[in-house]
Amino acid sequence: MYFVKVYVTYKDSVLDPQGEAVKGAVHRLGYDEIEDVRIGKYFEIKVAKSDRPVEVMIEEVCDKLLANVNMETYRYEILTLEEA
């Protein structure tokens, strides 16, 4: 079994209004050293072993469902879980 961590964020060229709002709040709290805040999504996915490569399945799920590839980028980590 695999445990996959997927991180989805806006591309650098896309305005992140939520991130800007958080950055403003952080500055109002006195943390002027913080230069940028980007908001994203995080997914944890468990995948059973199969004949299909896990990388292919995760790429397809990200491209078709988890990320808007026009505006967002994603990265993922694949960990192998020991069978109990």
The first five atom37 places (N, CA, C, CB, O) and aatype in JSON, in Angstrom:
{
  "aatype": [12, 18, 13, 19, 11, 19, 18, 19, 16, 18, 11, 3, 15, 19, 10, 3, 14, 5, 7, 6, 0, 19, 11, 7, 0, 19, 8, 1, 10, 7, 18, 3, 6, 9, 6, 3, 19, 1, 9, 7, 11, 18, 13, 6, 9, 11, 19, 0, 11, 15, 3, 1, 14, 19, 6, 19, 12, 9, 6, 6, 19, 4, 3, 11, 10, 10, 0, 2, 19, 2, 12, 6, 16, 18, 1, 18, 6, 9, 10, 16, 10, 6, 6, 0],
  "atom_mask": [
    [1, 1, 1, 1, 1],
    [1, 1, 1, 1, 1],
    [1, 1, 1, 1, 1],
    [1, 1, 1, 1, 1],
    [1, 1, 1, 1, 1],
    [1, 1, 1, 1, 1],
    [1, 1, 1, 1, 1],
    [1, 1, 1, 1, 1],
    [1, 1, 1, 1, 1],
    [1, 1, 1, 1, 1],
    [1, 1, 1, 1, 1],
    [1, 1, 1, 1, 1],
    [1, 1, 1, 1, 1],
    [1, 1, 1, 1, 1],
    [1, 1, 1, 1, 1],
    [1, 1, 1, 1, 1],
    [1, 1, 1, 1, 1],
    [1, 1, 1, 1, 1],
    [1, 1, 1, 0, 1],
    [1, 1, 1, 1, 1],
    [1, 1, 1, 1, 1],
    [1, 1, 1, 1, 1],
    [1, 1, 1, 1, 1],
    [1, 1, 1, 0, 1],
    [1, 1, 1, 1, 1],
    [1, 1, 1, 1, 1],
    [1, 1, 1, 1, 1],
    [1, 1, 1, 1, 1],
    [1, 1, 1, 1, 1],
    [1, 1, 1, 0, 1],
    [1, 1, 1, 1, 1],
    [1, 1, 1, 1, 1],
    [1, 1, 1, 1, 1],
    [1, 1, 1, 1, 1],
    [1, 1, 1, 1, 1],
    [1, 1, 1, 1, 1],
    [1, 1, 1, 1, 1],
    [1, 1, 1, 1, 1],
    [1, 1, 1, 1, 1],
    [1, 1, 1, 0, 1],
    [1, 1, 1, 1, 1],
    [1, 1, 1, 1, 1],
    [1, 1, 1, 1, 1],
    [1, 1, 1, 1, 1],
    [1, 1, 1, 1, 1],
    [1, 1, 1, 1, 1],
    [1, 1, 1, 1, 1],
    [1, 1, 1, 1, 1],
    [1, 1, 1, 1, 1],
    [1, 1, 1, 1, 1],
    [1, 1, 1, 1, 1],
    [1, 1, 1, 1, 1],
    [1, 1, 1, 1, 1],
    [1, 1, 1, 1, 1],
    [1, 1, 1, 1, 1],
    [1, 1, 1, 1, 1],
    [1, 1, 1, 1, 1],
    [1, 1, 1, 1, 1],
    [1, 1, 1, 1, 1],
    [1, 1, 1, 1, 1],
    [1, 1, 1, 1, 1],
    [1, 1, 1, 1, 1],
    [1, 1, 1, 1, 1],
    [1, 1, 1, 1, 1],
    [1, 1, 1, 1, 1],
    [1, 1, 1, 1, 1],
    [1, 1, 1, 1, 1],
    [1, 1, 1, 1, 1],
    [1, 1, 1, 1, 1],
    [1, 1, 1, 1, 1],
    [1, 1, 1, 1, 1],
    [1, 1, 1, 1, 1],
    [1, 1, 1, 1, 1],
    [1, 1, 1, 1, 1],
    [1, 1, 1, 1, 1],
    [1, 1, 1, 1, 1],
    [1, 1, 1, 1, 1],
    [1, 1, 1, 1, 1],
    [1, 1, 1, 1, 1],
    [1, 1, 1, 1, 1],
    [1, 1, 1, 1, 1],
    [1, 1, 1, 1, 1],
    [1, 1, 1, 1, 1],
    [1, 1, 1, 1, 1]
  ],
  "atom_positions": [
    [[0.85, -1.17, 0.0], [0.0, 0.0, 0.0], [0.9, 1.24, 0.0], [-0.97, -0.01, 1.23], [2.0, 1.24, 0.55]],
    [[0.4, 2.28, -0.63], [1.13, 3.54, -0.71], [0.36, 4.63, 0.02], [1.37, 3.93, -2.18], [-0.87, 4.63, 0.06]],
    [[1.1, 5.56, 0.57], [0.54, 6.75, 1.19], [1.1, 7.93, 0.41], [0.9, 6.85, 2.75], [2.32, 8.13, 0.34]],
    [[0.21, 8.72, -0.2], [0.64, 9.8, -1.07], [0.2, 11.13, -0.47], [0.06, 9.62, -2.5], [-0.96, 11.31, -0.09]],
    [[1.14, 12.08, -0.39], [0.86, 13.44, 0.04], [0.9, 14.32, -1.2], [1.89, 13.93, 1.13], [1.91, 14.37, -1.9]],
    [[-0.21, 15.02, -1.47], [-0.31, 15.88, -2.65], [-0.48, 17.33, -2.18], [-1.49, 15.45, -3.58], [-1.33, 17.63, -1.34]],
    [[0.35, 18.21, -2.74], [0.31, 19.65, -2.42], [-0.07, 20.4, -3.69], [1.69, 20.15, -1.84], [0.6, 20.27, -4.71]],
    [[-1.13, 21.2, -3.63], [-1.6, 21.97, -4.78], [-1.55, 23.44, -4.41], [-3.06, 21.55, -5.2], [-2.07, 23.85, -3.37]],
    [[-0.91, 24.25, -5.26], [-0.83, 25.7, -5.02], [-1.04, 26.44, -6.33], [0.53, 26.09, -4.38], [-0.89, 25.87, -7.42]],
    [[-1.39, 27.72, -6.21], [-1.5, 28.55, -7.4], [-0.13, 28.69, -8.07], [-2.08, 29.94, -7.05], [0.9, 28.7, -7.39]],
    [[-0.13, 28.8, -9.36], [1.11, 29.11, -10.08], [1.55, 30.51, -9.67], [0.91, 29.02, -11.63], [0.73, 31.33, -9.26]],
    [[2.85, 30.78, -9.78], [3.39, 32.08, -9.38], [2.73, 33.23, -10.13], [4.88, 32.12, -9.6], [2.62, 34.33, -9.59]],
    [[2.3, 32.99, -11.35], [1.72, 34.06, -12.17], [0.26, 34.35, -11.83], [1.84, 33.69, -13.63], [-0.33, 35.29, -12.38]],
    [[-0.34, 33.56, -10.94], [-1.76, 33.72, -10.6], [-1.89, 34.43, -9.25], [-2.48, 32.33, -10.56], [-1.24, 34.05, -8.27]],
    [[-2.73, 35.46, -9.2], [-2.99, 36.18, -7.97], [-3.65, 35.26, -6.95], [-3.87, 37.43, -8.23], [-4.57, 34.51, -7.29]],
    [[-3.2, 35.32, -5.72], [-3.75, 34.51, -4.63], [-4.4, 35.46, -3.62], [-2.62, 33.62, -3.96], [-3.74, 35.87, -2.66]],
    [[-5.69, 35.8, -3.8], [-6.32, 36.78, -2.92], [-6.38, 36.32, -1.46], [-7.72, 37.06, -3.41], [-6.25, 37.14, -0.55]],
    [[-6.56, 35.03, -1.22], [-6.57, 34.53, 0.16], [-5.2, 34.71, 0.79], [-6.99, 33.04, 0.19], [-5.09, 35.14, 1.94]],
    [[-4.16, 34.39, 0.05], [-2.8, 34.56, 0.54], [-2.5, 36.02, 0.85], [0.0, 0.0, 0.0], [-1.86, 36.33, 1.85]],
    [[-2.97, 36.92, -0.03], [-2.77, 38.36, 0.19], [-3.49, 38.82, 1.45], [-3.26, 39.17, -1.02], [-2.96, 39.64, 2.2]],
    [[-4.69, 38.3, 1.69], [-5.44, 38.67, 2.89], [-4.71, 38.19, 4.15], [-6.86, 38.07, 2.85], [-4.63, 38.92, 5.14]],
    [[-4.17, 36.99, 4.12], [-3.43, 36.46, 5.26], [-2.15, 37.28, 5.46], [-3.1, 34.96, 5.06], [-1.79, 37.59, 6.59]],
    [[-1.47, 37.62, 4.37], [-0.26, 38.43, 4.48], [-0.57, 39.77, 5.13], [0.37, 38.64, 3.08], [0.19, 40.24, 5.98]],
    [[-1.69, 40.39, 4.75], [-2.09, 41.65, 5.38], [-2.34, 41.49, 6.87], [0.0, 0.0, 0.0], [-1.93, 42.34, 7.66]],
    [[-3.0, 40.4, 7.25], [-3.26, 40.15, 8.66], [-1.96, 39.9, 9.43], [-4.21, 38.94, 8.82], [-1.81, 40.37, 10.55]],
    [[-1.05, 39.18, 8.82], [0.24, 38.91, 9.45], [1.01, 40.21, 9.66], [1.07, 37.92, 8.58], [1.63, 40.41, 10.71]],
    [[0.97, 41.1, 8.68], [1.64, 42.39, 8.81], [1.0, 43.24, 9.91], [1.61, 43.15, 7.48], [1.7, 43.93, 10.66]],
    [[-0.33, 43.19, 10.0], [-1.01, 43.95, 11.06], [-0.64, 43.43, 12.45], [-2.52, 43.87, 10.86], [-0.71, 44.17, 13.43]],
    [[-0.25, 42.17, 12.53], [0.2, 41.6, 13.81], [1.64, 41.97, 14.11], [0.05, 40.09, 13.8], [2.16, 41.63, 15.18]],
    [[2.3, 42.65, 13.17], [3.65, 43.12, 13.42], [4.76, 42.27, 12.83], [0.0, 0.0, 0.0], [5.93, 42.5, 13.12]],
    [[4.41, 41.3, 12.0], [5.41, 40.43, 11.39], [5.73, 40.92, 9.98], [4.92, 38.96, 11.35], [5.42, 40.27, 8.99]],
    [[6.35, 42.1, 9.91], [6.64, 42.73, 8.63], [7.7, 41.98, 7.83], [7.08, 44.15, 8.84], [7.82, 42.19, 6.62]],
    [[8.47, 41.12, 8.48], [9.51, 40.36, 7.79], [8.94, 39.31, 6.83], [10.41, 39.68, 8.82], [9.62, 38.88, 5.91]],
    [[7.69, 38.92, 7.04], [7.06, 37.93, 6.16], [6.69, 38.62, 4.86], [5.8, 37.28, 6.83], [5.87, 39.53, 4.84]],
    [[7.31, 38.19, 3.78], [7.17, 38.86, 2.49], [6.04, 38.32, 1.63], [8.44, 38.75, 1.74], [5.48, 39.07, 0.82]],
    [[5.68, 37.05, 1.78], [4.66, 36.48, 0.91], [3.98, 35.32, 1.61], [5.27, 36.03, -0.44], [4.6, 34.59, 2.38]],
    [[2.71, 35.15, 1.33], [1.93, 34.01, 1.83], [1.14, 33.46, 0.65], [0.98, 34.42, 3.02], [0.46, 34.2, -0.04]],
    [[1.24, 32.16, 0.44], [0.47, 31.5, -0.62], [-0.4, 30.43, 0.05], [1.42, 30.86, -1.71], [0.07, 29.67, 0.89]],
    [[-1.65, 30.38, -0.34], [-2.59, 29.39, 0.21], [-2.68, 28.23, -0.78], [-4.01, 30.04, 0.47], [-2.66, 28.44, -1.99]],
    [[-2.79, 27.03, -0.25], [-2.89, 25.87, -1.13], [-3.8, 24.81, -0.54], [0.0, 0.0, 0.0], [-4.49, 25.03, 0.46]],
    [[-3.79, 23.66, -1.18], [-4.58, 22.52, -0.74], [-3.62, 21.36, -0.47], [-5.68, 22.12, -1.8], [-2.59, 21.24, -1.12]],
    [[-3.99, 20.53, 0.48], [-3.19, 19.37, 0.84], [-4.1, 18.15, 0.87], [-2.47, 19.56, 2.21], [-5.18, 18.2, 1.46]],
    [[-3.68, 17.07, 0.24], [-4.46, 15.83, 0.2], [-3.6, 14.68, 0.68], [-5.0, 15.56, -1.23], [-2.41, 14.61, 0.38]],
    [[-4.22, 13.77, 1.43], [-3.58, 12.5, 1.8], [-4.37, 11.39, 1.14], [-3.52, 12.3, 3.35], [-5.58, 11.3, 1.3]],
    [[-3.68, 10.55, 0.38], [-4.34, 9.5, -0.4], [-3.67, 8.17, -0.11], [-4.29, 9.83, -1.92], [-2.45, 8.05, -0.16]],
    [[-4.47, 7.17, 0.2], [-3.95, 5.8, 0.35], [-4.28, 5.04, -0.93], [-4.57, 5.09, 1.62], [-5.41, 5.07, -1.41]],
    [[-3.29, 4.38, -1.47], [-3.44, 3.66, -2.74], [-3.03, 2.21, -2.54], [-2.6, 4.33, -3.88], [-1.92, 1.94, -2.09]],
    [[-3.91, 1.29, -2.88], [-3.58, -0.13, -2.82], [-2.63, -0.48, -3.97], [-4.88, -1.01, -2.88], [-2.69, 0.13, -5.04]],
    [[-1.78, -1.44, -3.74], [-0.87, -1.88, -4.8], [-1.7, -2.48, -5.93], [0.17, -2.91, -4.26], [-2.69, -3.18, -5.69]],
    [[-1.27, -2.2, -7.15], [-1.96, -2.75, -8.32], [-0.95, -2.88, -9.45], [-3.15, -1.85, -8.75], [0.23, -2.6, -9.28]],
    [[-1.43, -3.31, -10.6], [-0.56, -3.46, -11.76], [-0.21, -2.1, -12.37], [-1.23, -4.34, -12.81], [0.8, -1.97, -13.06]],
    [[-1.05, -1.1, -12.11], [-0.78, 0.25, -12.64], [0.22, 0.96, -11.75], [-2.09, 1.08, -12.75], [0.13, 0.86, -10.53]],
    [[1.16, 1.67, -12.33], [2.11, 2.43, -11.51], [1.38, 3.52, -10.71], [3.2, 3.06, -12.4], [0.52, 4.23, -11.24]],
    [[1.74, 3.64, -9.45], [1.09, 4.61, -8.58], [1.31, 6.03, -9.09], [1.6, 4.48, -7.13], [0.41, 6.87, -8.98]],
    [[2.47, 6.31, -9.65], [2.75, 7.65, -10.18], [1.77, 8.03, -11.28], [4.18, 7.71, -10.72], [1.3, 9.17, -11.34]],
    [[1.45, 7.07, -12.15], [0.52, 7.35, -13.24], [-0.87, 7.66, -12.69], [0.45, 6.14, -14.21], [-1.53, 8.59, -13.14]],
    [[-1.31, 6.87, -11.72], [-2.63, 7.1, -11.14], [-2.7, 8.47, -10.47], [-2.97, 6.0, -10.12], [-3.68, 9.2, -10.66]],
    [[-1.68, 8.84, -9.68], [-1.69, 10.11, -8.97], [-1.65, 11.28, -9.96], [-0.51, 10.19, -8.0], [-2.36, 12.27, -9.77]],
    [[-0.83, 11.18, -10.99], [-0.79, 12.23, -12.03], [-2.17, 12.43, -12.65], [0.26, 11.87, -13.13], [-2.62, 13.56, -12.83]],
    [[-2.84, 11.32, -12.99], [-4.16, 11.41, -13.61], [-5.18, 12.05, -12.67], [-4.64, 10.02, -14.04], [-5.97, 12.89, -13.09]],
    [[-5.17, 11.64, -11.4], [-6.12, 12.19, -10.43], [-5.85, 13.69, -10.23], [-6.01, 11.44, -9.07], [-6.79, 14.48, -10.17]],
    [[-4.6, 14.07, -10.14], [-4.27, 15.48, -9.96], [-4.7, 16.3, -11.18], [-2.76, 15.66, -9.72], [-5.31, 17.36, -11.04]],
    [[-4.38, 15.81, -12.37], [-4.71, 16.52, -13.6], [-6.22, 16.63, -13.83], [-4.07, 15.84, -14.78], [-6.7, 17.65, -14.32]],
    [[-6.95, 15.58, -13.49], [-8.38, 15.54, -13.79], [-9.27, 16.09, -12.68], [-8.78, 14.14, -14.08], [-10.39, 16.52, -12.94]],
    [[-8.78, 16.08, -11.42], [-9.67, 16.41, -10.31], [-9.1, 17.36, -9.27], [-10.07, 15.17, -9.64], [-9.74, 18.36, -8.93]],
    [[-7.91, 17.09, -8.77], [-7.41, 17.82, -7.61], [-6.88, 19.21, -7.93], [-6.35, 17.04, -6.94], [-6.96, 20.11, -7.09]],
    [[-6.34, 19.39, -9.12], [-5.74, 20.68, -9.48], [-6.35, 21.21, -10.77], [-4.21, 20.55, -9.62], [-6.64, 20.45, -11.69]],
    [[-6.53, 22.53, -10.82], [-6.89, 23.2, -12.06], [-5.56, 23.52, -12.73], [-7.78, 24.5, -11.81], [-4.9, 24.5, -12.38]],
    [[-5.16, 22.7, -13.7], [-3.81, 22.82, -14.26], [-3.58, 24.14, -15.0], [-3.56, 21.67, -15.21], [-2.43, 24.47, -15.29]],
    [[-4.63, 24.88, -15.29], [-4.46, 26.2, -15.91], [-3.96, 27.22, -14.89], [-5.78, 26.67, -16.52], [-3.25, 28.16, -15.25]],
    [[-4.35, 27.04, -13.63], [-4.05, 28.03, -12.59], [-3.16, 27.49, -11.48], [-5.32, 28.55, -12.0], [-2.51, 28.26, -10.77]],
    [[-3.12, 26.18, -11.32], [-2.44, 25.59, -10.18], [-1.35, 24.63, -10.61], [-3.45, 24.87, -9.29], [-1.35, 24.1, -11.72]],
    [[-0.43, 24.43, -9.71], [0.62, 23.44, -9.89], [0.54, 22.47, -8.72], [2.03, 24.11, -10.0], [-0.01, 22.8, -7.67]],
    [[1.09, 21.29, -8.88], [1.07, 20.34, -7.79], [2.38, 19.56, -7.73], [-0.11, 19.37, -7.94], [3.13, 19.47, -8.7]],
    [[2.61, 19.02, -6.55], [3.73, 18.1, -6.34], [3.23, 17.05, -5.37], [5.02, 18.84, -5.8], [2.26, 17.27, -4.65]],
    [[3.9, 15.93, -5.35], [3.46, 14.86, -4.45], [4.65, 14.05, -3.97], [2.45, 13.94, -5.14], [5.71, 14.01, -4.59]],
    [[4.43, 13.39, -2.84], [5.39, 12.47, -2.24], [4.71, 11.12, -2.11], [5.89, 12.99, -0.85], [3.56, 11.04, -1.68]],
    [[5.4, 10.06, -2.49], [4.86, 8.72, -2.39], [5.67, 7.96, -1.34], [4.9, 7.99, -3.77], [6.89, 7.82, -1.45]],
    [[4.97, 7.46, -0.31], [5.59, 6.66, 0.72], [5.01, 5.25, 0.67], [5.37, 7.29, 2.12], [3.83, 5.07, 0.39]],
    [[5.82, 4.27, 0.93], [5.35, 2.88, 0.96], [4.99, 2.53, 2.39], [6.44, 1.89, 0.39], [5.79, 2.71, 3.3]],
    [[3.77, 2.02, 2.59], [3.34, 1.58, 3.93], [3.59, 0.09, 4.04], [1.84, 1.92, 4.19], [3.35, -0.66, 3.1]],
    [[4.07, -0.32, 5.19], [4.28, -1.73, 5.44], [2.91, -2.41, 5.61], [5.18, -1.96, 6.7], [2.02, -1.88, 6.27]],
    [[2.77, -3.56, 5.01], [1.51, -4.3, 5.12], [1.41, -4.88, 6.53], [1.42, -5.43, 4.05], [2.39, -5.44, 7.03]],
    [[0.26, -4.76, 7.15], [0.07, -5.26, 8.52], [-0.33, -6.71, 8.51], [-0.99, -4.44, 9.26], [-0.54, -7.31, 9.57]]
  ]
}
